[in-house]
């Protein structure tokens, strides 16, 4: 179950001393990257799938140094 896997991951990160901001940043980066790939680089489809505005997605791509393709 996803909640159990997530709980184990959080426990491991806490045990290793990962800071909250680092964990959130890394999760966001990987989540966006995965959804972007599944949408074949389409910003409109990706922003819709993520439930965020296209401008917000563009800003986050820049923040995380992610490329559309």
C-alpha positions in Angstrom: 0.0 0.0 0.0 1.3 3.5 -0.9 0.8 4.9 2.6 2.9 2.2 4.2 5.7 2.7 1.6 5.6 6.4 2.2 5.7 6.0 6.0 8.8 3.8 5.7 10.5 6.4 3.4 9.7 9.2 5.8 11.0 7.1 8.7 14.2 6.4 6.9 14.7 10.1 5.9 14.1 11.2 9.5 16.5 8.6 10.8 19.2 9.9 8.4 18.6 13.5 9.4 17.2 14.8 6.1 15.9 18.3 6.6 12.2 19.0 5.9 12.9 21.5 3.1 15.3 19.2 1.4 12.8 16.4 1.5 10.0 18.5 0.1 12.2 20.0 -2.6 13.4 16.6 -3.8 9.9 15.1 -3.7 8.5 18.0 -5.7 11.3 17.8 -8.3 10.9 14.1 -8.9 7.1 14.3 -8.9 7.1 17.1 -11.5 9.7 15.3 -13.6 7.7 12.1 -13.7 4.4 13.8 -14.6 6.1 15.9 -17.2 7.6 12.8 -18.8 4.2 11.0 -18.8 2.7 14.1 -20.5 5.4 14.0 -23.2 6.7 17.4 -22.1 3.4 19.2 -22.6 3.3 22.0 -20.0 -0.5 22.4 -20.4 -1.2 18.7 -19.8 1.4 18.5 -17.0 0.0 21.6 -15.2 -3.5 20.1 -15.5 -2.4 16.8 -14.2 -0.6 18.4 -11.2 -3.5 20.8 -10.5 -1.3 23.9 -10.7 -1.2 26.9 -13.0 1.0 26.7 -16.1 3.0 29.7 -14.9 3.6 28.0 -11.6 4.8 24.9 -13.4 7.2 27.0 -15.5 8.6 28.7 -12.4 9.1 25.3 -10.7 10.8 23.9 -13.7 13.3 26.8 -13.6 13.7 26.4 -9.8 14.5 22.7 -10.1 16.5 23.1 -13.3 14.2 20.7 -15.2 13.9 20.7 -18.9 10.8 19.9 -20.9 12.7 17.4 -23.1 
